[in-house]
Amino acid sequence: MLSKYRFRLILTALMFVISHLVSAQALQDISQLEAEAYRWVDQQLSQQPGRYEAKLSNLNSRLRLAACASPLVVEVQGNNALRGRVNLKVSCLDKDWFIYLSADIAHYLKVVVARTDLPRKANLTDSMLSFAEVDVANVRGDYFTNFTKLQGVMLRSRVRVGEVITSNDVLIKDAVNRGEQITIVSTNGTLSVRMNGEALDNGKVGDQVRVRNLQSNRVIRALVVARGRVEVRY
C-alpha cells in the first residue's frame, strides 16, 4: 500500500502534469494568428482593382499568448492606406491582449506612364501615353488609370519614358468654367446632336457639372469630356 506521504507526492506530481498540459493547450496558435492577419488583408484588398502581394513580419514561435476564444480583431494602425509598410494590430478581446505585426504590401495597378521622353510644358495627347503595371505604393502623388483627365494637360516637369505620370507632374486646369458658353453633345452611342450651352459649374475632364441648354433653357447634368465640351449620354 502507498503511504499517505507517497500518495500526496504522486497526486502533486499528477496535478502539476495536468496543469502543465492544460496551460500548453491554452496558448494561442501563432500560425493561426498570422493566418487571420493575412485573411483580413486579403478581405480588404481582394475587391480592389489590380493585384497585391503582402508579407508579414515573422513572429517569435516562442511567443506565449493566452488562447483567444473570441474572433481575433485585426486593424491597421496609423495609416488607413493598405500599401507600403503598415502596422497591423491583432487583438483578443476576451483575453485582453494585443500584438503588432508589420506588413509590406505591394499593390500593382495598370497606370498611365510616358510612352517616350516628354519635355517640360508638353501638352499631353494619347500618342504620348501608355500603360504599365507598377506598385502604386511607391508612387508619390495621385496616379491616373486612364487618359481622360490628361487630354491637353501641360507637364510641369520633364518625364522620362516609362515613368508614372502623377498629379505632381501636370498642371490640370478646369476644362469648363462657370458662365462660359460651351458645346453640349447629346449621344446615344450611334447618333450625336450638338447644341450650344452655358456652364453653371467649374469642372475638369471627367467631372459631372450642371449646364444650361441655351435653346430650351433646360438645366441638366453632363460629363466634361474636353476643353469647352460636355456630353450627355442616353
Secondary structure, DSSP 8 states (H G I E B T S, - for coil): ---HHHHHHHHHHHHHHHHHHHHHHTB--HHHHHHHHHHHHHHHHTTSSSEEEEEE----TT---B--SS--EEEEES-SS-SEEEEEEEEETTTTEEEEEEEEEEEEEEEEEESS-B-TT-B--GGGEEEEEEEGGG--S-B-SSSGGGTT-EESS-B-TT-B-BTTTEE---SB-TT-EEEEEEE-SS-EEEEEEEESS-B-TT-EEEEEETTT--EEEEEEEETTEEEEE-
